[in-house]
Amino acid sequence: MNPFSSGTRLRDMIRAIRACKTAAEERAVVRKECASIRAAVSDNDNDYRHRNLAKLMFIHMLGYPTHFGQMECLKLIAAPGFPEKRIGYLGLMLLLDERQEVLMLVTNSLKQDLNHTNQYIVGLALCALGNICSAEMARDLAPEVERLLQFRDPNVRKKAALCSIRIVKKVPDLVENFVNPVASLLKEKHHGVLLTAMQLCADLCILSEEALEYFKKRCTEGLVKVLKDAVNSPYAPEYDISGIADPFLQIRLLRLLRILGHGDADASDCMNDVLAQVATKTESNKNAGNAILYECVETILSIEDSGGLRVLAINILGRFLSNRDNNIRYVALNMLMKAISVDGQAVQRHRATILECVKDSDASIRKRALELVYLLVNESNVKPLTKELIDYLEVSDQDFKGDLTARICSIVEKLSPDKLWYIDQMLKVLCEAGNYVKDEVWHALIVVITNASNLHGYTVRSLYRAIQTSVDQEAVVRVAVWCIGEYGDLLMNNTGMLDLEEPITVTESDAVDVIELAIKRHTSDLTTRAMCLIALLKLSSRFPSSSQRIKDIVTQSKGSLLLELQQRSIEFDSIIEKHQNLRAALVERMPVLDEATYSGRRSGSVPAAVSTSQGNALHLPNGVAKMADAPLLDLLDLSVDEPAAPNSSGGNFLQDLLGADISSSSSQSGKIQAQKSGTDVLLDLLSTGSAPAQNGSSTPDIFSISQDNKTSISALDSLSSPMVPPVQASPITGGSPMDLLDGFGPNPPVPKDNGPAHPPIVAFESSSLKIIFNFSKEPESPQTTLIEANFTNKSSEVYTDFIFQAAVPKFLQLHLEPASGNTLPSSSSGSITQKLRVTNNQHGKKSIMMRIRISYKLNGKDMLEEGQISNIPRDL
Amino acid sequence: MIHFVLLISRQGKVRLTKWYSPYSQKERSKVIRELSGMILTRGPKLSNFVEWRGFKVVYKRYASLYFCMCINQEDNELEILEIIHHFVEILDRYFGSVCELDLIFNFHKAYYILDEILIAGELQESSKKTVARLVSAQDSLVDAAKEEANSISNIIAQATK
């Protein structure tokens, strides 16, 4: 080293940093070094630039900011000598990334170095370009790289080939320039060149259909021969890895053959023999051999059918699966997922082994195996598989339970053979992992329970047992509370005993105990407590003798700080106390919840038909607003302070409470009368303070006709007013007084409004053009939305050659149907329609969006308009 | 394609990072933090693959160092293990039974070697011998240049005496 050198040597700096005992000390050393490097930078010090950059790289690795060194890299690269360039390029690759603008400045130096006479300098430039070049640089320097593919030294050719991969990935239009040079590289003998050329060839084939066709015809046979030679080659120490000749080369050959053979019977035929040879001859006791076998299996599975080979491939996977090495089992599971679509039966044979893998101690393996099991479940094996999974749920890791429950629930919902089994399995899952179960899963369970009328007794008794042992699982508590509220009476008298069931003795006070425990438990949240209150109200009617005790429990919530609970408990208290006569009718059983409506709702689409009131004379008007809230959810609406609450919880809540009666007793007019008076009182109770205001808030929702509004409020109002607790200030004014009783009686059945579930939107509008989207849904596939686009021309000239194009993000799939025409008359006097079918893979999470481009000719001149549509409602 | 290569010591110190896909500085340190948390805590008998953000990270431990490479879902994990081993063997030959200290004090040499093995996240050379030959040829170019510089500065020093 130069005796006059200033600052420390690299080695000394590293030592100093390593000697630091605390982070603060380290920061101090680094700060000092950075200061001296900055000083050197500003002095434009040439002698130590080299060393300073090396120091900076080390500092960079420790995670400190080093942006001030970026220009130093460029200076070193521009220097003439090899040592400076070498460290300069290293710094460039380490300190910069392709998004920094400084990078553009290096293009010129790179160009010179790519033309340098020293092949190592050319190599440095190719390496840097291949690792960090941006699209602009790729375009500028592609001709140089292309030329270097024919350089005399193979070590430069191989670097140029890899560099070309980056170039074509950045600028796919350049693909065709590389096709011919690659074809000649593929004929070479040098392993490095072959490896890299095959990699480039694979990428070209992925990017361009034409390149793929070209290579299929010209290179398949040659590559098959290379692979044959590689497999049969004698021992070559240079390329040998644990007894296998150049596994890297073989793997790349297999990968390229897979691309060439996919969907091409001739090409596949040509490679059958050699694939069989690889599959049978490769030793599987070392990782290198297994890597080749793994690649070979994948190739066999993706090329065109050849029965014998596939059996061979699946057998290899079977062998992998029973291997003791976790890595091998992992890749086997991975590959079996792909094999399922090819030969599901063969994969089924390994089911038992796969199921064992779900219980593995390795999270990666568990995850793969679980996905695979999920794919393997069908009607015939659902029972034993579910049993295994649920048994495992008891002992599984906490962080795996979420995944596992989601899968089990999905399997049970999808494939359950009967309701009893469904309910049993779900209860087991709830008891084991109720806290991991998503809300819609237990909502669905309740829907199923209401539909299984012969199992009500059995279910409520099972739940009663379950809640004793699994009181810490919120979901169990909720379902149990709901069922005890509904079917509490079946708990006492063992109604509907199933053969397999053991009788239990439960007293009324036992049942109330359960609810009391749940409402008082400190971990219960608002939803659970609200459900408890409703259950208590129902039980107060089902168990007349416990009425007083229930009233006491309800009263305790009167002081709740949660407004919703406070309000409900006050209301329920007064129902229990003062309205014995209508209470029974109020808390009748819920009507059977319609599964189709619910499942439709769950998947986000709005069903066309309403299900709560089936074909009775007294139709409650179910407008769109109502349909959007399925009955089950209405009860829960209690707990949600949504802006829509006055409408839906006032109207629908009532409707649900009363739904059964109204729909079942339309013939008995006397009883109706009684209910109606109950209705009114309840409406008052549940709605805002004053009667007029309440009309304003909830009647439009219930009675869509305004004629009744003129009738003045009757005696009923006076009946209800005194006991209406002034809980809320009236938010709405201006509703005209109206007799609710009158409102109910003569109100003719209001025709159901089955109008468009989703209002059309103006998707795009410019000064010359307007696009309106009309939406429709297929109930069976909620992910799919049909859009009818309607184009109108706002200008005074006719558009010809009208073309509409759209592009969507990855989570969407778009299918455009032909337009109704390509000429758009002027001044909105006509329109073109075109249908779009969009499938949203992230339905419910992301809303549909698209970029659009419209081209047309105006007086023979090409016009182009572009835009983005992102105002499509999320529920589509 | 390999998206990045990381060498992390058992204490979580970064010994080498190479990024073949664009990650900003901020993302880079986040990735390193996330992965070292995941990988360093894994037990010894588990598989060498970690699924992470839709990618797979293949790692292998050699003495006190973890060699990690991040690849696409559809890539061949077993081959990546071989590439890691290939890299380690070449380092071993170059340094003569390599240890962590070699890679700390000669970190730039580790990078030079890696640059002869991978470009653009793809394997460049399957022969260890060729890689070793290319690296030493470039090293000798540097040495020659240094000697020349020294001799010139000696001449100048003598001339100015």
Boltz contact constraints between the chains, C-beta under 6 A:
constraints:
  - contact:
      token1: [A, 14]
      token2: [B, 105]
      max_distance: 6.0
  - contact:
      token1: [A, 54]
      token2: [B, 108]
      max_distance: 6.0
  - contact:
      token1: [A, 61]
      token2: [B, 14]
      max_distance: 6.0
  - contact:
      token1: [A, 63]
      token2: [B, 29]
      max_distance: 6.0
  - contact:
      token1: [A, 81]
      token2: [B, 145]
      max_distance: 6.0
  - contact:
      token1: [A, 82]
      token2: [B, 141]
      max_distance: 6.0
  - contact:
      token1: [A, 83]
      token2: [B, 142]
      max_distance: 6.0
  - contact:
      token1: [A, 83]
      token2: [B, 145]
      max_distance: 6.0
  - contact:
      token1: [A, 90]
      token2: [B, 111]
      max_distance: 6.0
  - contact:
      token1: [A, 97]
      token2: [B, 22]
      max_distance: 6.0
  - contact:
      token1: [A, 98]
      token2: [B, 22]
      max_distance: 6.0
  - contact:
      token1: [A, 99]
      token2: [B, 22]
      max_distance: 6.0
  - contact:
      token1: [A, 120]
      token2: [B, 138]
      max_distance: 6.0
  - contact:
      token1: [A, 127]
      token2: [B, 115]
      max_distance: 6.0
  - contact:
      token1: [A, 127]
      token2: [B, 119]
      max_distance: 6.0
  - contact:
      token1: [A, 130]
      token2: [B, 119]
      max_distance: 6.0
  - contact:
      token1: [A, 130]
      token2: [B, 120]
      max_distance: 6.0
  - contact:
      token1: [A, 158]
      token2: [B, 124]
      max_distance: 6.0
  - contact:
      token1: [A, 162]
      token2: [B, 119]
      max_distance: 6.0
  - contact:
      token1: [A, 162]
      token2: [B, 120]
      max_distance: 6.0
  - contact:
      token1: [A, 162]
      token2: [B, 122]
      max_distance: 6.0
  - contact:
      token1: [A, 162]
      token2: [B, 124]
      max_distance: 6.0
  - contact:
      token1: [A, 165]
      token2: [B, 120]
      max_distance: 6.0
  - contact:
      token1: [A, 166]
      token2: [B, 120]
      max_distance: 6.0
  - contact:
      token1: [A, 191]
      token2: [B, 126]
      max_distance: 6.0
  - contact:
      token1: [A, 192]
      token2: [B, 125]
      max_distance: 6.0
  - contact:
      token1: [A, 195]
      token2: [B, 126]
      max_distance: 6.0
  - contact:
      token1: [A, 199]
      token2: [B, 122]
      max_distance: 6.0
  - contact:
      token1: [A, 238]
      token2: [B, 127]
      max_distance: 6.0
  - contact:
      token1: [A, 238]
      token2: [B, 129]
      max_distance: 6.0
  - contact:
      token1: [A, 239]
      token2: [B, 126]
      max_distance: 6.0
  - contact:
      token1: [A, 239]
      token2: [B, 127]
      max_distance: 6.0
  - contact:
      token1: [A, 246]
      token2: [B, 126]
      max_distance: 6.0
  - contact:
      token1: [A, 248]
      token2: [B, 123]
      max_distance: 6.0
  - contact:
      token1: [A, 248]
      token2: [B, 126]
      max_distance: 6.0
  - contact:
      token1: [A, 251]
      token2: [B, 79]
      max_distance: 6.0
  - contact:
      token1: [A, 287]
      token2: [B, 78]
      max_distance: 6.0
  - contact:
      token1: [A, 287]
      token2: [B, 81]
      max_distance: 6.0
  - contact:
      token1: [A, 288]
      token2: [B, 82]
      max_distance: 6.0
  - contact:
      token1: [A, 290]
      token2: [B, 78]
      max_distance: 6.0
  - contact:
      token1: [A, 291]
      token2: [B, 78]
      max_distance: 6.0
  - contact:
      token1: [A, 291]
      token2: [B, 79]
      max_distance: 6.0
  - contact:
      token1: [A, 291]
      token2: [B, 82]
      max_distance: 6.0
  - contact:
      token1: [A, 294]
      token2: [B, 78]
      max_distance: 6.0
  - contact:
      token1: [A, 295]
      token2: [B, 76]
      max_distance: 6.0
  - contact:
      token1: [A, 326]
      token2: [B, 46]
      max_distance: 6.0
  - contact:
      token1: [A, 326]
      token2: [B, 47]
      max_distance: 6.0
  - contact:
      token1: [A, 327]
      token2: [B, 47]
      max_distance: 6.0
  - contact:
      token1: [A, 327]
      token2: [B, 48]
      max_distance: 6.0
  - contact:
      token1: [A, 330]
      token2: [B, 47]
      max_distance: 6.0
  - contact:
      token1: [A, 330]
      token2: [B, 49]
      max_distance: 6.0
  - contact:
      token1: [A, 331]
      token2: [B, 77]
      max_distance: 6.0
  - contact:
      token1: [A, 362]
      token2: [B, 46]
      max_distance: 6.0
  - contact:
      token1: [A, 362]
      token2: [B, 47]
      max_distance: 6.0
  - contact:
      token1: [A, 364]
      token2: [B, 47]
      max_distance: 6.0
  - contact:
      token1: [A, 364]
      token2: [B, 49]
      max_distance: 6.0
  - contact:
      token1: [A, 364]
      token2: [B, 51]
      max_distance: 6.0
